[in-house]
């Protein structure tokens, strides 16, 4: 399961060059990679998210974008 603390980490050794290339392509298209600071912000209070990761009834933006179900 993904974790908010590791969202900006490079978990697979040897992928640094490929990830840098992807980052450059995203930059050219004005797509930003967000980090834990933004993802930990609270989501809108009325949202209900079917997730095994969240700690409802208060969800984070991370829960909104990366909801997981069994």
C-alpha positions as CSV (number, residue, x, y, z in Angstrom):
1,X,0.0,0.0,0.0
2,X,1.3,3.5,-0.7
3,X,2.2,5.8,2.2
4,X,2.2,9.5,2.3
5,X,5.6,9.6,3.9
6,X,7.2,7.8,0.9
7,X,5.3,9.6,-1.9
8,X,8.5,11.6,-3.0
9,X,11.0,8.8,-2.4
10,X,12.7,6.8,-5.1
11,X,12.0,3.2,-4.0
12,X,13.6,1.4,-6.9
13,X,17.4,1.7,-7.3
14,X,18.5,2.3,-10.9
15,X,15.4,4.2,-11.9
16,X,16.8,7.7,-11.2
17,X,17.5,8.5,-14.9
18,X,14.1,7.3,-16.1
19,X,12.3,9.3,-13.4
20,X,14.3,12.4,-14.3
21,X,13.3,12.1,-17.9
22,X,9.6,11.7,-16.9
23,X,9.9,14.7,-14.7
24,X,11.3,16.8,-17.6
25,X,8.4,15.7,-19.9
26,X,5.8,16.6,-17.2
27,X,7.5,20.0,-16.7
28,X,7.2,20.7,-20.4
29,X,3.5,20.0,-20.2
30,X,3.2,22.1,-17.0
31,X,2.3,19.1,-14.9
32,X,3.7,19.4,-11.4
33,X,4.6,16.5,-9.1
34,X,3.2,17.2,-5.6
35,X,4.8,16.2,-2.4
36,X,3.7,15.3,1.1
37,X,3.1,18.9,2.2
38,X,0.2,19.4,-0.3
39,X,-1.0,15.8,-0.1
40,X,-1.4,15.9,3.6
41,X,-3.8,18.9,3.5
42,X,-7.4,18.1,4.4
43,X,-9.9,17.3,1.7
44,X,-13.3,18.9,1.5
45,X,-15.2,18.0,4.7
46,X,-18.3,16.6,3.0
47,X,-16.4,14.0,0.9
48,X,-16.8,10.3,1.7
49,X,-13.9,8.2,0.2
50,X,-14.0,4.4,0.0
51,X,-10.4,3.7,1.1
52,X,-8.5,1.4,3.3
53,X,-5.9,4.1,3.8
54,X,-7.9,7.0,5.2
55,X,-8.9,7.8,8.7
56,X,-12.4,9.1,8.1
57,X,-14.4,11.0,8.5
58,X,-11.5,13.5,7.9
59,X,-9.7,12.6,4.7
60,X,-6.6,14.2,3.2
61,X,-5.9,15.0,-0.5
62,X,-3.7,11.9,-0.5
63,X,-6.8,9.8,0.3
64,X,-8.8,11.5,-2.5
65,X,-6.2,10.9,-5.2
66,X,-4.9,7.5,-4.0
67,X,-8.0,5.7,-2.7
68,X,-7.6,1.9,-2.5
69,X,-10.2,-0.8,-2.0
70,X,-9.8,-4.5,-1.3
